Every structure is written in structure tokens, then in C-alpha cells.
Amino acid sequence: MLDFVQAELGGDQVIASRWRPTGANFFSRIKGADGLAIGREILGEDWAHRHCNDKKSPLCQALEKAFADGDAEIDGVEPEARARAKAWLPPGMGLGVAAAPAEEPPAEAGQLPAFLANGDADADGSTESEAA
Amino acid sequence: MRLRGDPVLRALFGAEDETDADDQSCRISGALGQDLGAHRTLCLQAGLARDPELASDLLLYMLVRDVLRCGGYWDKPSEITARPAHLTSSQSDLEDTPAAKELAAIRQALPMSFAMFPPREQMEKDPRTVGRGQGQPSCGMHGARPHRSVGGPRSTPQRGARFCSGRAWR
């Protein structure tokens, strides 16, 4: 059921925009070799070569930085690889489905979704439901 | 209906293209898998909270599944229930995620006065006056913020007062 809801909500983007793998929540909890393999697959051979002798802690930090959201550039990582890393999700969390055209971006704290913020919007919603 | 990818719907309305792209080879422990699942569910809850049409479709679909006995539950024609999904994580980091903060902000901004009991002192003073046009409505029956998209007439204070005043809530 989660897969279908996730696909309908726009694919992996709905997760990737709200959760990113960090050292604490993911990379430190898998084997270092697996973390390096993920880095090699997503960030490229050059990145993996630079970090192949890292201990687990600095490797986790490097992976966290490379897979974090935001516009920070990572040394030696191509923009395309960085974009892949920002959208990457661990197995089981992603569908491998490309993000659909964006619906609504995550709102800021304290802000209600449009359909809840406006009390007069009921008529529109009910019309859509009936039409469907 | 937007849940066309479900196996039950596929069986009913015809197959769709299958995509099986989960061929990555990262070994994940059971505890980590459970935590990732909780984070995923939390993110989807936040996404659903912003997509009323899909949330409505999902509700209808799950009710239909129950009624049509598609989900393994039998003899349950119309017992509608609602409960929050209980998520657990071994790392107690669920509250700090953007999805959790997004959901908390939505919940905090919701006008929930209709669901609140009146203050105990007010009830003890004069239960009959509770909710009779005293400025701050005390429950939904008083029309503080009526149910959305129902479209029916708003409840009157008199109906609400009947609901509130005779209750044994102590």
C-alpha cells in the first residue's frame, strides 16, 4: 500500500525532500564497505578512490555531506552525481520512480496546506470528488 | 480514483506495467529496516496531509476493500474506524525529522476547538450555559468551525448544549 501511495504522491521525491540519510540514521548503521559501495555507485569511482582508505567515521561524514540536501558542492563530485546523491534513498524506501512534476513543496512550519487554510474552499473539494 | 497501481485494482480493472527496480545490494539490519520504514511512513503521512484528493481516495479505497472482503477481513460491512498510525524507531529520532515537524505544524495550526471539552471550572459552575453563545465555542456541536466539505447546515447551539451539558466526563 505504501508503494502505491508513494507513487501517487510523486515517487521518491516525497521521501527525499523530507528525509536524507545521515551518518547517525543510516551510514553508521551499515557496513563501511557497503557505504563505500553506495558512494562508488552514486558519486563515482573518483570519489570512492579518494575515500577507500577512510575509517568508518570519516567515511560516514563524507557520505552524509555528499547525500545531504542543499546546494553545497562537493569537491570532485560532478553536478549530475551530486543531484543523484540528493535524490538517493536506501533500498526499501525508494521506488526507483522518477519524481513526478512537483505538486506542492513542503510547507514551512506553522503554515497550513491551502485546502485547510481557507475555510471557503470546501465547495471546490467536493466538486472534484463528485466529478471523480 | 488515483490508486490504480494496487494489486486488487489491477485484478479488477486490468493489469498495468510492472516496475521492479529494487535491485540494490546494500545489506540492512532488521532494526535499521524498521526505522527506515517508520521514516518512510512519516514522510508519506506528511505528503498525504497535503493531498486531500489522494487521502480521500485512500480512505474510500480502504473502506471498499473491507466491504468487498478484498483485504482478508470478512463480515465487516460497515464498521468505520479511524486511528493514527503508530510509528516506532529504535533511535527516537522521529520527532526531529522535517516530516514530523511538518505534521506537527499542520496539527498545531488546525482549528481543533470543536473537539475540546470546556474547562472543568466552567462545567462545574453551570453546565447548562456551556456553549450557549459565550464567545469561545467549546465543542463541534456549537459550530466553532464546522466539519469541512460536509455541506450540511451548521449545528445550532441548542443541539450542542444538549450534547455537552449532560455528559459525565469527570
Interface residues (C-beta under 8 A of the other chain):
Chain A: M1 L2 D3 F4 V5 Q6 A7 E8 L9 G10 V14 I15 S17 R18 W19 A24 N25 F26 R29 I30 K31 D34 A37 I38 P90 P91 G92 M93 G94 L95 G96 V97 E103 E104 P106 A107 E108 A109 G110 Q111 L112 P113 F115 L116 G119 D122 G125 S126 E128 S129 A132
Chain B: M1 R2 L3 G5 D6 T19 A21 D22 Q24 S25 C26 R27 I28 S29 L32 G33 D35 L36 G37 H39 R40 T41 L42 C43 L44 A46 G47 L48 A49 R50 D51 P52 E53 L54 S56 D57 L58 Q91 D93 T97 P98 A99 K101 E102 A105 I106 Q108 A109 L110 R145 R148 S149 V150 G151
